[in-house]
Amino acid sequence: MNRPITTPSPDLPGHPPPAASPPGPQGGAHAYWAPWPYARLDVEAARAHGHAAWPIRQFVLKTRSRCNLACTYCYVYAMADQGWREQPVVMTAATAARAARRIAEHAAAHDLPRVDLVLHGGEPLLTAPAALAAPVRAVREALAAASPRTRLTATVQTNGTLLTRGRLAALAAAGIRVGVSLDGGLPAHNTRRVDHAGRPGFGAAARGLRLLARHPDSYAGVLCVVDLAQDPVETYESLLAFDPPSLGLLLPLGHWSAPPPGHHPGRTPYADWLLAVFERWWHDGVRRTRIRLFEEIIALLLGLPATTETLGLAPAATAVIETDGSIEQADSLKSAYEGAAATGMALDTHSFDQLLDHPGFAARQLGRDALAPVCRGCALVEVCGGGHYPHRYRAGEGFRQPSVYCADLQALIRHIAAAVRRAATGAAGAAGAAATAAPSAAVPRAATAAAATTGGVAATPTPGGGQPAGAVPVPAPVGPAEVLPAAPVAPVLPPAAAS
């Protein structure tokens, strides 16, 4: 008989452990701060129970470990993990070449049709224009030699302050799209985005974005962290002035031991903020931009796969390579505790296949089986997926709690489900019986399923709790919210469908 994939949970304190973790190897610190999964998950048993490993499809290269801004809420520099201080400032060409070979090795081993590469930091545009594309060229050459059928897509995620015509030309020539982080289209929205002298970064970022908007083929979109102090509709409308093809609205990185600003049990301030934007976007009549969070929720309601780790039960598929060549998990984990993203692995000594069996990485591929009991039994689990993994953290217990944003996510999902249900019902009523048999292109057929379930949520169980069952395809890499997709994805339901 297969043994259980987790060991019984010992009694744990309901408060954080001491400020400093005990001495010992990184694995000991992981088990101390996060018993789930590090002390309780049996990866070998999980494999025996049918939880096969999913290959990595997105690779984040930390080409720079330093930034020209000092944003007060940055998860790399201003939160629990300060490992950036020990990293080389720049990823060398030799390290990039080793990364390229490892990526190609992994793609060949799993016959991947596509991988995504993200140039990240720090601020990757601190690199001179002539050298910006070198890591992407290295990966393309390695893939051509080892896995020629694998297609590479590439983006760079930047604060936008260093965008110039020269840099944009170099990136465009290499087929690298550009995503920019900005918290609104007005100076008042970006008071937390300052340089190391405390001076605002907005002016330079706005100039860079206006320049980028003239090159739509290179423009991936804008990432914006939700700020409850700012008016949501004003924030959204002001960002539209930069013509973003896609807008990522990110919940601040908080958890149960360090709750996000404005968090109060029983209240839903983040849902309220987001729903004000949703209502404006949904009823606009014309799709002025895509909003990734809303489209992901709609896709999941319709039974479609997710393309982000923040929602749904799809397995994580992103690896991070630091400037020194160490292999890490998603950067967002750095909000939890010192070393939370570390794996003890490096390009010189480990393959990406070995990363798949790391307890921290394997846990994020378990789907429903990685969730708290209350989440596994929730009617919204197929859409919410327990929320973003770092948002579940509690010091001394780990990552098997509901999201600190649980109430917000429930309110947000139910509201959007009701909007989809009304759109589907309205389309069917307008077109009569013919539309019921063959819904219009504006409202996907699966939208009617959302109307037939409790809370408007379509019941679409994922085989094996989010794991592959024989050959269940993943159409696009499932990546972290903190980077934009490397290639455009077709919208699942235009806002105009609701009008």
RODO-2510 file (C-alpha; in nm, 4 decimals, decimal comma):
residues 499
     n   res          X          Y          Z
     1     m     0,0000     0,0000     0,0000
     2     n     0,1274     0,3482    -0,0785
     3     r     0,2146     0,5512     0,2272
     4     p     0,0406     0,8886     0,2766
     5     i     0,2024     1,1854     0,1057
     6     t     0,2083     1,3857     0,4286
     7     t     0,2991     1,3002     0,7839
     8     p     0,0688     1,3860     1,0757
     9     s     0,0845     1,7502     1,1786
    10     p     0,2294     1,8050     1,5256
    11     d     0,0861     2,0736     1,7483
    12     l     0,2331     2,4043     1,6458
    13     p     0,2220     2,7410     1,8159
    14     g    -0,0243     2,9917     1,6785
    15     h     0,2344     3,2672     1,6860
    16     p     0,5620     3,3207     1,4996
    17     p     0,8719     3,1374     1,6230
    18     p     1,1689     3,3344     1,7550
    19     a     1,3050     3,6107     1,5361
    20     a     1,6175     3,4168     1,4383
    21     s     1,6057     3,0652     1,3004
    22     p     1,8327     2,8049     1,4617
    23     p     2,1732     2,7415     1,3084
    24     g     2,2014     2,4677     1,0520
    25     p     2,1696     2,3977     0,6820
    26     q     1,9083     2,5666     0,4677
    27     g     1,6899     2,2570     0,4817
    28     g     1,6743     2,2908     0,8606
    29     a     1,5678     2,6529     0,8361
    30     h     1,2973     2,5591     0,5860
    31     a     1,1609     2,2909     0,8190
    32     y     1,1680     2,5345     1,1105
    33     w     0,9850     2,8196     0,9392
    34     a     0,7639     2,6107     0,7097
    35     p     0,6979     2,2557     0,8382
    36     w     0,4530     2,2297     0,5493
    37     p     0,5903     2,1265     0,3129
    38     y     0,9492     2,0804     0,4309
    39     a     0,8956     1,8522     0,7310
    40     r     0,5686     1,6891     0,6250
    41     l     0,5603     1,6350     0,2504
    42     d     0,6886     1,2986     0,1298
    43     v     0,7691     1,3658    -0,2357
    44     e     0,8414     0,9993    -0,3124
    45     a     0,5021     0,9002    -0,1723
    46     a     0,3343     1,1778    -0,3702
    47     r     0,4858     1,0380    -0,6884
    48     a     0,3616     0,6896    -0,5942
    49     h     0,0113     0,8328    -0,5475
    50     g     0,0099     0,9603    -0,9055
    51     h     0,1373     1,3148    -0,8590
    52     a     0,3757     1,3194    -1,1533
    53     a     0,6198     1,6081    -1,1912
    54     w     0,5360     1,8757    -1,4466
    55     p     0,8294     2,0170    -1,6427
    56     i     0,9419     2,3746    -1,5973
    57     r     0,8237     2,5996    -1,8777
    58     q     0,9232     2,9461    -1,7602
    59     f     1,2745     3,0506    -1,6595
    60     v     1,3432     3,3805    -1,4847
    61     l     1,7013     3,5027    -1,5303
    62     k     1,8153     3,7511    -1,2673
    63     t     2,0553     3,9349    -1,4919
    64     r     2,1005     4,2112    -1,2300
    65     s     2,0699     4,1815    -0,8530
    66     r     2,0561     4,5570    -0,7845
    67     c     1,7992     4,8206    -0,8777
    68     n     1,8106     5,1935    -0,9449
    69     l     1,4873     5,2321    -0,7457
    70     a     1,4188     5,1550    -0,3807
    71     c     1,0439     5,0889    -0,3780
    72     t     0,9295     5,0684    -0,0184
    73     y     0,7220     4,7512    -0,0686
    74     c     0,9600     4,5509    -0,2912
    75     y     0,9621     4,1805    -0,2089
    76     v     1,3280     4,1477    -0,3142
    77     y     1,4760     4,4261    -0,1013
    78     a     1,2216     4,5353     0,1610
    79     m     1,0793     4,2100     0,2969
    80     a     1,1969     3,9096     0,4963
    81     d     1,4668     3,7755     0,2637
    82     q     1,7844     3,9797     0,2241
    83     g     1,9745     3,7277     0,0159
    84     w     2,0243     3,9834    -0,2612
    85     r     2,3074     4,1332    -0,0548
    86     e     2,5202     3,8227    -0,1172
    87     q     2,4526     3,8021    -0,4888
    88     p     2,6934     3,9260    -0,7585
    89     v     2,5711     4,2516    -0,9080
    90     v     2,5649     4,1120    -1,2634
    91     m     2,5059     3,7685    -1,4140
    92     t     2,8189     3,6866    -1,6118
    93     a     2,8153     3,5614    -1,9693
    94     a     2,9498     3,2274    -1,8453
    95     t     2,6584     3,1897    -1,6008
    96     a     2,4095     3,2835    -1,8722
    97     a     2,5641     3,0215    -2,0990
    98     r     2,5335     2,7540    -1,8272
    99     a     2,1708     2,8561    -1,7753
   100     a     2,1093     2,8276    -2,1496
   101     r     2,2507     2,4748    -2,1587
   102     r     2,0415     2,3652    -1,8588
   103     i     1,7249     2,5140    -2,0114
   104     a     1,7896     2,3388    -2,3416
   105     e     1,8647     2,0129    -2,1586
   106     h     1,5292     2,0346    -1,9780
   107     a     1,3369     2,1270    -2,2933
   108     a     1,4889     1,8342    -2,4817
   109     a     1,4233     1,5872    -2,2004
   110     h     1,0541     1,6793    -2,1932
   111     d     1,0076     1,7587    -2,5624
   112     l     0,8699     2,1017    -2,4766
   113     p     0,7129     2,2896    -2,7678
   114     r     0,7732     2,6245    -2,5990
   115     v     0,9569     2,7823    -2,3074
   116     d     0,9366     3,1372    -2,1761
   117     l     1,2400     3,3366    -2,0685
   118     v     1,2062     3,6422    -1,8437
   119     l     1,4931     3,8857    -1,7886
   120     h     1,4492     4,0157    -1,4367
   121     g     1,6279     4,1819    -1,1481
   122     g     1,6898     4,4048    -0,9730
   123     e     1,6611     4,6235    -1,2760
   124     p     1,7698     4,4381    -1,5898
   125     l     1,7924     4,7558    -1,7979
   126     l     2,0983     4,8623    -1,5991
   127     t     2,2737     4,6484    -1,8601
   128     a     2,4032     4,8365    -2,1647
   129     p     2,1793     4,8111    -2,4742
   130     a     2,4349     4,6112    -2,6731
   131     a     2,4433     4,3368    -2,4071
   132     l     2,0732     4,3260    -2,3196
   133     a     1,9854     4,0468    -2,5586
   134     a     2,2907     3,8273    -2,4975
   135     p     2,1197     3,5842    -2,2534
   136     v     1,8286     3,5379    -2,4934
   137     r     2,0644     3,4670    -2,7829
   138     a     2,2470     3,2138    -2,5666
   139     v     1,9238     3,0279    -2,4877
   140     r     1,8114     3,0335    -2,8511
   141     e     2,1440     2,8890    -2,9645
   142     a     2,1353     2,6188    -2,6973
   143     l     1,7779     2,5233    -2,7913
   144     a     1,8670     2,5119    -3,1614
   145     a     2,1409     2,2612    -3,0822
   146     a     1,9656     2,0434    -2,8226
   147     s     1,5901     2,0904    -2,8732
   148     p     1,5279     2,2460    -3,2155
   149     r     1,1492     2,2100    -3,2064
   150     t     1,1234     2,4210    -2,8883
   151     r     1,0093     2,7775    -2,9483
   152     l     1,1417     3,0505    -2,7184
   153     t     0,9487     3,3589    -2,6142
   154     a     1,1173     3,6313    -2,4116
   155     t     1,0241     3,9336    -2,2018
   156     v     1,2040     4,1773    -1,9780
   157     q     1,0338     4,3089    -1,6637
   158     t     1,1490     4,6621    -1,5831
   159     n     1,0566     4,9666    -1,3785
   160     g     1,0622     5,1606    -1,7043
   161     t     1,2868     5,4432    -1,5879
   162     l     1,5755     5,3413    -1,8145
   163     l     1,3805     5,2751    -2,1324
   164     t     1,5380     5,4558    -2,4265
   165     r     1,5102     5,4289    -2,8033
   166     g     1,8401     5,2424    -2,8081
   167     r     1,7333     4,9888    -2,5484
   168     l     1,3956     4,9381    -2,7142
   169     a     1,5630     4,8865    -3,0516
   170     a     1,8011     4,6269    -2,9050
   171     l     1,5162     4,4423    -2,7339
   172     a     1,2923     4,4518    -3,0416
   173     a     1,5706     4,3209    -3,2646
   174     a     1,6056     4,0234    -3,0308
   175     g     1,2297     3,9608    -3,0131
   176     i     1,2093     4,0551    -2,6454
   177     r     0,8828     4,2103    -2,5278
   178     v     0,8763     4,4634    -2,2431
   179     g     0,6657     4,4633    -1,9263
   180     v     0,6711     4,7662    -1,6955
   181     s     0,5880     4,7942    -1,3261
   182     l     0,3921     5,1094    -1,2337
   183     d     0,1275     5,1612    -0,9671
   184     g    -0,0905     5,4112    -1,1514
   185     g    -0,0753     5,6805    -1,4131
   186     l    -0,0340     5,9770    -1,1786
   187     p     0,2532     6,0833    -0,9508
   188     a     0,0303     6,0424    -0,6440
   189     h    -0,0156     5,6735    -0,7249
   190     n     0,3588     5,6075    -0,7191
   191     t     0,4854     5,7689    -0,3994
   192     r     0,6257     5,4308    -0,2897
   193     r     0,8327     5,4007    -0,6086
   194     v     1,1357     5,6161    -0,5311
   195     d     1,5089     5,6037    -0,5947
   196     h     1,7767     5,5522    -0,3304
   197     a     1,7746     5,9231    -0,2467
   198     g     1,3985     5,9211    -0,1978
   199     r     1,3266     6,0997    -0,5250
   200     p     1,0193     5,9923    -0,7235
   201     g     1,0696     5,7525    -1,0108
   202     f     0,7394     5,8308    -1,1797
   203     g     0,8581     6,0948    -1,4255
   204     a     1,1235     5,8746    -1,5826
   205     a     0,8932     5,5713    -1,5821
   206     a     0,6144     5,7673    -1,7508
   207     r     0,8549     5,8860    -2,0212
   208     g     0,9681     5,5301    -2,0763
   209     l     0,6105     5,4028    -2,0986
   210     r     0,5100     5,6694    -2,3481
   211     l     0,8049     5,5653    -2,5606
   212     l     0,7147     5,1980    -2,5277
   213     a     0,3537     5,2674    -2,6269
   214     r     0,4833     5,3768    -2,9694
   215     h     0,6146     5,0220    -3,0195
   216     p     0,3072     4,8024    -2,9638
   217     d     0,4791     4,4891    -3,0935
   218     s     0,7278     4,5172    -2,8061
   219     y     0,4745     4,6126    -2,5376
   220     a     0,3763     4,3285    -2,2995
   221     g     0,1836     4,5444    -2,0520
   222     v     0,1908     4,7004    -1,7064
   223     l     0,1994     4,5465    -1,3591
   224     c     0,0301     4,7470    -1,0824
   225     v     0,0263     4,6654    -0,7098
   226     v    -0,3091     4,7451    -0,5500
   227     d    -0,2907     5,0395    -0,3087
   228     l    -0,6011     5,0852    -0,0934
   229     a    -0,5076     5,4486    -0,0369
   230     q    -0,5672     5,5245    -0,4050
   231     d    -0,8968     5,5514    -0,5885
   232     p    -0,9327     5,2310    -0,7906
   233     v    -1,1114     5,3739    -1,0941
   234     e    -0,8770     5,6716    -1,1108
   235     t    -0,5806     5,4345    -1,0941
   236     y    -0,7210     5,2209    -1,3759
   237     e    -0,8232     5,5115    -1,5967
   238     s    -0,4892     5,6853    -1,5531
   239     l    -0,2991     5,3733    -1,6598
   240     l    -0,5062     5,3554    -1,9776
   241     a    -0,3320     5,6744    -2,0877
   242     f    -0,0242     5,4571    -2,1522
   243     d    -0,2219     5,2233    -2,3828
   244     p    -0,1184     4,8997    -2,2077
   245     p    -0,2218     4,5872    -2,3998
   246     s    -0,2453     4,4060    -2,0675
   247     l    -0,2770     4,5161    -1,7065
   248     g    -0,1755     4,2990    -1,4124
   249     l    -0,3384     4,4009    -1,0832
   250     l    -0,1364     4,2450    -0,8017
   251     l    -0,2408     4,1969    -0,4410
   252     p     0,0356     4,3143    -0,2048
   253     l     0,2578     4,0335    -0,0806
   254     g     0,1269     3,9718     0,2680
   255     h     0,0523     3,6614     0,4743
   256     w    -0,0853     3,5596     0,8135
   257     s     0,2306     3,6585     1,0025
   258     a     0,2646     3,9898     0,8175
   259     p    -0,0837     4,0828     0,6919
   260     p    -0,1256     4,3258     0,4034
   261     p    -0,2166     4,6892     0,4729
   262     g    -0,5817     4,7337     0,5649
   263     h    -0,6414     4,3649     0,6328
   264     h    -0,9199     4,2994     0,8853
   265     p    -1,0949     3,9655     0,9433
   266     g    -1,4405     3,9630     0,7917
   267     r    -1,3796     4,2637     0,5673
   268     t    -1,3003     4,2654     0,1963
   269     p    -1,1207     4,5925     0,1173
   270     y    -0,9147     4,4431    -0,1646
   271     a    -1,2182     4,2851    -0,3287
   272     d    -1,4000     4,6171    -0,3011
   273     w    -1,1085     4,7970    -0,4714
   274     l    -1,0769     4,5400    -0,7469
   275     l    -1,4497     4,5173    -0,8090
   276     a    -1,4686     4,8920    -0,8661
   277     v    -1,2170     4,8424    -1,1469
   278     f    -1,3957     4,5307    -1,2703
   279     e    -1,7273     4,7106    -1,3029
   280     r    -1,5649     4,9914    -1,5009
   281     w    -1,3781     4,7453    -1,7259
   282     w    -1,6662     4,4987    -1,7712
   283     h    -1,9240     4,7602    -1,8689
   284     d    -1,6935     4,9653    -2,0879
   285     g    -1,8427     4,8240    -2,4082
   286     v    -1,5023     4,8294    -2,5779
   287     r    -1,2034     4,6339    -2,4515
   288     r    -0,9489     4,9076    -2,3861
   289     t    -0,7041     4,6677    -2,2232
   290     r    -0,6914     4,3165    -2,0863
   291     i    -0,6901     4,2762    -1,7089
   292     r    -0,5144     3,9524    -1,6337
   293     l    -0,6703     3,8833    -1,2917
   294     f    -1,0259     3,9195    -1,4189
   295     e    -0,9637     3,7179    -1,7338
   296     e    -0,8000     3,4392    -1,5325
   297     i    -1,1027     3,4179    -1,3025
   298     i    -1,3383     3,4101    -1,6017
   299     a    -1,1294     3,1432    -1,7728
   300     l    -1,1355     2,9253    -1,4625
   301     l    -1,5100     2,9762    -1,4203
   302     l    -1,5477     2,8467    -1,7760
   303     g    -1,3323     2,5432    -1,7068
   304     l    -1,0301     2,6705    -1,9000
   305     p    -0,6738     2,6292    -1,7663
   306     a    -0,5019     2,9073    -1,5767
   307     t    -0,1780     3,0691    -1,6904
   308     t    -0,0761     3,2137    -1,3540
   309     e     0,0189     3,0593    -1,0211
   310     t    -0,2050     3,2973    -0,8280
   311     l    -0,5328     3,1208    -0,9066
   312     g    -0,6542     2,7742    -0,9945
   313     l    -0,4983     2,4357    -0,9326
   314     a    -0,2521     2,4174    -1,2204
   315     p     0,1010     2,3156    -1,1199
   316     a     0,3756     2,5730    -1,0790
   317     a     0,6173     2,5699    -1,3704
   318     t     0,8652     2,8531    -1,3069
   319     a     1,2292     2,8414    -1,1981
   320     v     1,4455     3,1394    -1,1033
   321     i     1,8177     3,1608    -1,1750
   322     e     2,0044     3,4106    -0,9590
   323     t     2,3053     3,6108    -1,0770
   324     d     2,5440     3,3617    -0,9146
   325     g     2,3829     3,0670    -1,0954
   326     s     2,1868     2,9361    -0,7987
   327     i     1,8476     2,7846    -0,8799
   328     e     1,5585     2,9181    -0,6756
   329     q     1,1822     2,9047    -0,6476
   330     a     0,9501     3,1968    -0,7240
   331     d     1,0735     3,5338    -0,5984
   332     s     0,7448     3,6083    -0,4241
   333     l     0,8358     3,3519    -0,1566
   334     k     1,0963     3,5991    -0,0323
   335     s     0,8127     3,7793     0,1426
   336     a     0,7823     3,4878     0,3883
   337     y     1,1194     3,4326     0,5586
   338     e     1,4925     3,4499     0,4985
   339     g     1,5869     3,1896     0,2384
   340     a     1,2279     3,0922     0,1596
   341     a     1,2981     3,0732    -0,2152
   342     a     1,6317     2,8923    -0,1781
   343     t     1,6760     2,5325    -0,2902
   344     g     2,0459     2,4659    -0,2294
   345     m     2,0788     2,3911    -0,6012
   346     a     2,2973     2,5537    -0,8663
   347     l     2,3483     2,5312    -1,2409
   348     d     2,6902     2,3727    -1,1999
   349     t     2,5641     2,0819    -0,9936
   350     h     2,1927     2,0357    -1,0542
   351     s     1,9522     1,9949    -1,3429
   352     f     1,6039     2,1415    -1,3542
   353     d     1,4666     1,7870    -1,3306
   354     q     1,6205     1,7714    -0,9840
   355     l     1,4378     2,0902    -0,8890
   356     l     1,1071     1,9158    -0,9622
   357     d     1,1619     1,6871    -0,6619
   358     h     1,2525     1,9674    -0,4216
   359     p     0,9801     1,9631    -0,1494
   360     g     0,9027     2,3331    -0,1892
   361     f     0,8648     2,3054    -0,5644
   362     a     0,6831     1,9710    -0,5575
   363     a     0,4298     2,1109    -0,3088
   364     r     0,3283     2,3767    -0,5605
   365     q     0,2507     2,1036    -0,8155
   366     l     0,0137     1,9036    -0,5932
   367     g    -0,3017     2,0958    -0,6787
   368     r    -0,5845     2,0308    -0,4342
   369     d    -0,3716     1,7982    -0,2199
   370     a    -0,1479     2,0902    -0,1185
   371     l    -0,4356     2,2885     0,0282
   372     a    -0,5750     2,3266     0,3788
   373     p    -0,8795     2,1061     0,4504
   374     v    -1,1136     2,4046     0,4509
   375     c    -0,9898     2,4979     0,1021
   376     r    -1,0234     2,1456    -0,0360
   377     g    -1,3895     2,1458     0,0654
   378     c    -1,4684     2,4942    -0,0657
   379     a    -1,7069     2,5363    -0,3620
   380     l    -1,4675     2,7909    -0,5142
   381     v    -1,1527     2,5803    -0,4973
   382     e    -1,1298     2,5152    -0,8717
   383     v    -1,1128     2,8906    -0,9333
   384     c    -0,9381     3,0219    -0,6233
   385     g    -0,6976     2,7285    -0,5934
   386     g    -0,6229     2,8335    -0,2362
   387     g    -0,4901     3,1687    -0,3539
   388     h    -0,1328     3,2734    -0,4241
   389     y     0,1079     3,0385    -0,2434
   390     p     0,2992     3,3104    -0,0482
   391     h    -0,0313     3,4534     0,0788
   392     r    -0,0973     3,1242     0,2636
   393     y     0,2137     3,1424     0,4804
   394     r     0,2135     3,1445     0,8611
   395     a     0,5467     3,1458     1,0440
   396     g     0,6182     2,8144     1,2137
   397     e     0,3399     2,6397     1,0196
   398     g     0,4182     2,7006     0,6548
   399     f     0,2069     2,7242     0,3426
   400     r    -0,1010     2,5125     0,4158
   401     q    -0,3432     2,7761     0,5377
   402     p    -0,6135     2,9532     0,3380
   403     s    -0,4962     3,2713     0,1721
   404     v    -0,4782     3,5785     0,3922
   405     y    -0,6991     3,7228     0,1161
   406     c    -0,9569     3,4409     0,1428
   407     a    -1,2564     3,6673     0,2108
   408     d    -1,1504     3,9060    -0,0661
   409     l    -1,1078     3,6235    -0,3167
   410     q    -1,4481     3,4773    -0,2352
   411     a    -1,6194     3,8135    -0,2844
   412     l    -1,4283     3,8827    -0,6057
   413     i    -1,4918     3,5414    -0,7625
   414     r    -1,8618     3,5338    -0,6738
   415     h    -1,9184     3,8813    -0,8134
   416     i    -1,7419     3,7994    -1,1408
   417     a    -1,9281     3,4663    -1,1639
   418     a    -2,2580     3,6525    -1,1334
   419     a    -2,1515     3,8925    -1,4097
   420     v    -2,0600     3,6018    -1,6387
   421     r    -2,3917     3,4333    -1,5587
   422     r    -2,5859     3,7493    -1,6452
   423     a    -2,3886     3,7882    -1,9696
   424     a    -2,4561     3,4281    -2,0683
   425     t    -2,8236     3,4511    -1,9777
   426     g    -2,8633     3,7811    -2,1603
   427     a    -2,6979     3,6477    -2,4753
   428     a    -2,9139     3,3378    -2,4711
   429     g    -3,2306     3,5421    -2,4169
   430     a    -3,1485     3,7846    -2,6963
   431     a    -3,0779     3,5133    -2,9493
   432     g    -3,3560     3,2777    -2,8405
   433     a    -3,3410     2,9034    -2,8593
   434     a    -3,0744     2,9077    -3,1292
   435     a    -2,8320     3,0826    -2,8985
   436     t    -2,8982     2,8253    -2,6275
   437     a    -2,7951     2,5497    -2,8652
   438     a    -2,5024     2,7454    -3,0126
   439     p    -2,4043     3,0538    -2,8092
   440     s    -2,2551     3,3516    -2,9878
   441     a    -1,8817     3,3997    -3,0270
   442     a    -1,8960     3,6864    -2,7786
   443     v    -1,9981     3,4552    -2,4936
   444     p    -1,8217     3,1158    -2,4873
   445     r    -2,0518     2,8143    -2,4609
   446     a    -1,9024     2,7157    -2,1256
   447     a    -2,0312     3,0402    -1,9737
   448     t    -2,3700     2,8750    -1,9425
   449     a    -2,2141     2,6172    -1,7096
   450     a    -2,1181     2,8901    -1,4642
   451     a    -2,4825     2,9852    -1,4314
   452     a    -2,5863     2,6330    -1,3403
   453     t    -2,3776     2,5882    -1,0267
   454     t    -2,3754     2,7274    -0,6782
   455     g    -2,2398     3,0796    -0,6801
   456     g    -2,2157     3,0672    -1,0573
   457     v    -1,9016     2,8536    -1,0513
   458     a    -1,8618     2,5813    -1,3096
   459     a    -1,7671     2,2446    -1,1647
   460     t    -1,4599     2,1359    -1,3609
   461     p    -1,2501     1,9019    -1,1451
   462     t    -0,8871     1,8720    -1,2469
   463     p    -0,7652     1,5106    -1,2734
   464     g    -0,5335     1,4106    -0,9912
   465     g    -0,5855     1,7320    -0,7963
   466     g    -0,4154     1,9430    -1,0606
   467     q    -0,1617     1,6818    -1,1699
   468     p    -0,1252     1,5251    -1,5161
   469     a    -0,3566     1,2276    -1,5767
   470     g    -0,1890     1,0511    -1,8633
   471     a    -0,1508     1,3419    -2,1022
   472     v    -0,3419     1,6502    -1,9896
   473     p    -0,1926     1,9413    -2,1869
   474     v    -0,0938     2,2757    -2,0436
   475     p    -0,1375     2,5218    -2,3310
   476     a     0,0865     2,7883    -2,1849
   477     p     0,3439     2,8039    -1,9059
   478     v     0,1953     2,8721    -1,5640
   479     g     0,3944     3,1626    -1,4266
   480     p     0,4065     3,3976    -1,1299
   481     a     0,1912     3,7094    -1,1186
   482     e     0,4993     3,9270    -1,0851
   483     v     0,5904     3,8867    -1,4524
   484     l     0,3748     3,9374    -1,7589
   485     p     0,3150     3,6553    -2,0098
   486     a     0,5889     3,6312    -2,2695
   487     a     0,3384     3,5907    -2,5513
   488     p    -0,0140     3,7291    -2,5922
   489     v    -0,2999     3,4971    -2,4976
   490     a    -0,6402     3,5262    -2,6613
   491     p    -0,9044     3,6841    -2,4352
   492     v    -1,1630     3,4453    -2,2947
   493     l    -1,4554     3,6856    -2,2675
   494     p    -1,4513     4,0456    -2,3935
   495     p    -1,6070     4,3013    -2,1564
   496     a    -1,8374     4,3975    -2,4420
   497     a    -2,0162     4,0662    -2,3902
   498     a    -2,1689     4,2109    -2,0759
   499     s    -2,3139     4,5195    -2,2430
***
